């Protein structure tokens, strides 16, 4: 007995038609892709933050080096 909840209503999947099972499979696949893309987006944002910080740090060092040369 497997259940799926849609809009706060529980449905028994044991009685699903082949078409309903296909749609449910597509929804599960879609959800998996959304989670993967969310993870990728989060990872990209983290990497961007790290690169921004590295760039800012390198610019600070460059400014300090220019002050010493003056």
Backbone as CSV, one residue per row, in Angstrom:
resi,resn,N_x,N_y,N_z,CA_x,CA_y,CA_z,C_x,C_y,C_z
1,UNK,0.834,-1.187,0.000,0.000,0.000,0.000,0.874,1.243,0.000
2,UNK,0.906,1.874,-1.135,1.685,3.082,-1.254,0.726,4.251,-1.421
3,UNK,1.096,5.370,-0.822,0.247,6.561,-0.891,1.015,7.708,-1.522
4,UNK,0.276,8.588,-2.154,0.833,9.833,-2.653,-0.128,10.938,-2.202
5,UNK,0.438,12.062,-1.813,-0.371,13.179,-1.334,-0.288,14.324,-2.341
6,UNK,-1.463,14.745,-2.805,-1.555,15.880,-3.721,-2.535,16.885,-3.139
7,UNK,-2.071,18.088,-2.916,-2.921,19.142,-2.330,-3.597,18.666,-1.047
8,UNK,-2.808,18.072,-0.177,-3.258,17.599,1.134,-4.292,16.469,1.074
9,UNK,-4.394,15.789,-0.050,-5.293,14.651,-0.183,-4.444,13.413,-0.468
10,UNK,-4.636,12.361,0.321,-3.904,11.105,0.129,-4.613,10.222,-0.881
11,UNK,-3.819,9.631,-1.781,-4.352,8.699,-2.784,-3.582,7.393,-2.686
12,UNK,-4.277,6.283,-2.797,-3.655,4.962,-2.820,-3.164,4.696,-4.236
13,UNK,-1.874,4.441,-4.381,-1.326,4.214,-5.715,-1.589,2.798,-6.217
14,UNK,-2.012,1.904,-5.309,-2.301,0.530,-5.732,-3.388,0.488,-6.798
15,UNK,-4.278,1.454,-6.804,-5.400,1.474,-7.739,-5.165,2.400,-8.923
16,UNK,-3.950,2.921,-9.078,-3.657,3.824,-10.180,-3.699,3.066,-11.499
17,UNK,-4.139,3.766,-12.541,-4.085,3.208,-13.887,-2.645,3.296,-14.389
18,UNK,-2.386,2.678,-15.514,-1.046,2.737,-16.100,-0.673,4.188,-16.413
19,UNK,-1.623,4.946,-16.928,-1.374,6.355,-17.248,-1.079,7.160,-15.978
20,UNK,-1.812,6.905,-14.911,-1.582,7.614,-13.645,-0.212,7.247,-13.072
21,UNK,0.169,5.973,-13.176,1.497,5.560,-12.715,2.594,6.211,-13.547
22,UNK,2.347,6.378,-14.843,3.319,7.052,-15.706,3.484,8.508,-15.279
23,UNK,2.360,9.175,-15.040,2.421,10.577,-14.594,3.125,10.685,-13.247
24,UNK,2.847,9.760,-12.341,3.506,9.766,-11.029,5.008,9.579,-11.195
25,UNK,5.398,8.679,-12.085,6.825,8.479,-12.358,7.474,9.724,-12.914
26,UNK,6.771,10.421,-13.804,7.296,11.664,-14.362,7.445,12.727,-13.274
27,UNK,6.478,12.780,-12.371,6.564,13.741,-11.261,7.754,13.431,-10.360
28,UNK,7.968,12.166,-10.070,9.116,11.774,-9.230,10.424,12.141,-9.920
29,UNK,10.501,11.867,-11.223,11.704,12.199,-11.983,11.918,13.713,-11.985
30,UNK,10.836,14.465,-12.235,10.891,15.919,-12.229,11.404,16.437,-10.894
31,UNK,10.894,15.879,-9.806,11.315,16.303,-8.470,12.796,16.017,-8.242
32,UNK,13.243,14.873,-8.714,14.659,14.523,-8.575,15.538,15.529,-9.311
33,UNK,15.142,15.885,-10.529,15.902,16.863,-11.313,15.897,18.224,-10.622
34,UNK,14.745,18.627,-10.091,14.669,19.909,-9.375,15.624,19.925,-8.184
35,UNK,15.683,18.816,-7.444,16.583,18.745,-6.290,18.032,18.816,-6.744
36,UNK,18.363,18.113,-7.834,19.733,18.139,-8.345,20.117,19.551,-8.798
37,UNK,19.208,20.204,-9.525,19.494,21.561,-9.988,19.599,22.543,-8.822
38,UNK,18.775,22.350,-7.800,18.875,23.185,-6.599,20.227,23.028,-5.933
39,UNK,20.702,21.769,-5.863,22.016,21.508,-5.285,23.106,22.164,-6.135
40,UNK,22.993,22.024,-7.449,23.982,22.628,-8.336,23.986,24.144,-8.197
41,UNK,22.807,24.749,-8.116,22.716,26.201,-7.969,23.356,26.649,-6.656
42,UNK,23.076,25.924,-5.602,23.665,26.240,-4.302,25.189,26.125,-4.371
43,UNK,25.669,25.082,-5.021,27.119,24.890,-5.160,27.746,26.011,-5.972
44,UNK,27.078,26.402,-7.064,27.607,27.492,-7.889,27.668,28.799,-7.115
45,UNK,26.650,29.071,-6.321,26.640,30.292,-5.517,27.765,30.270,-4.489
46,UNK,28.010,29.110,-3.900,29.099,28.981,-2.927,30.442,29.233,-3.590
47,UNK,30.650,28.627,-4.752,31.910,28.826,-5.480,32.063,30.292,-5.874
48,UNK,30.981,30.921,-6.331,31.052,32.335,-6.702,31.454,33.192,-5.505
49,UNK,30.905,32.912,-4.342,31.258,33.662,-3.135,32.730,33.502,-2.796
50,UNK,33.228,32.291,-2.941,34.649,32.032,-2.665,35.530,32.806,-3.642
51,UNK,35.165,32.776,-4.928,35.963,33.480,-5.934,35.910,34.983,-5.708
52,UNK,34.741,35.503,-5.382,34.620,36.941,-5.088,35.522,37.320,-3.926
53,UNK,35.527,36.527,-2.876,36.366,36.816,-1.716,37.845,36.757,-2.087
54,UNK,38.219,35.763,-2.896,39.619,35.666,-3.341,40.007,36.879,-4.175
55,UNK,39.103,37.320,-5.061,39.376,38.498,-5.885,39.525,39.741,-5.019
56,UNK,38.620,39.912,-4.074,38.705,41.066,-3.177,40.011,41.041,-2.395
57,UNK,40.393,39.876,-1.899,41.649,39.757,-1.149,42.851,40.098,-2.028
58,UNK,42.812,39.660,-3.288,43.945,39.958,-4.175,44.001,41.440,-4.501
59,UNK,42.851,42.083,-4.586,42.833,43.523,-4.862,43.333,44.313,-3.663
60,UNK,43.024,43.853,-2.468,43.519,44.517,-1.259,45.036,44.419,-1.198
61,UNK,45.566,43.251,-1.510,47.023,43.070,-1.518,47.642,43.968,-2.571
62,UNK,47.018,44.074,-3.731,47.528,44.918,-4.802,47.530,46.382,-4.391
63,UNK,46.487,46.843,-3.724,46.423,48.224,-3.239,47.522,48.471,-2.217
64,UNK,47.714,47.514,-1.296,48.768,47.651,-0.296,50.139,47.701,-0.952
65,UNK,50.364,46.870,-1.982,51.650,46.877,-2.689,51.874,48.217,-3.385
66,UNK,50.819,48.777,-3.956,50.951,50.077,-4.631,51.256,51.181,-3.646
67,UNK,50.721,51.116,-2.433,50.989,52.134,-1.405,52.449,52.091,-0.992
68,UNK,52.991,50.881,-0.911,54.395,50.748,-0.492,55.346,51.277,-1.562
69,UNK,54.943,51.158,-2.848,55.790,51.619,-3.959,55.777,53.154,-4.067
70,UNK,54.756,53.791,-3.519,54.617,55.244,-3.683,55.537,56.014,-2.795
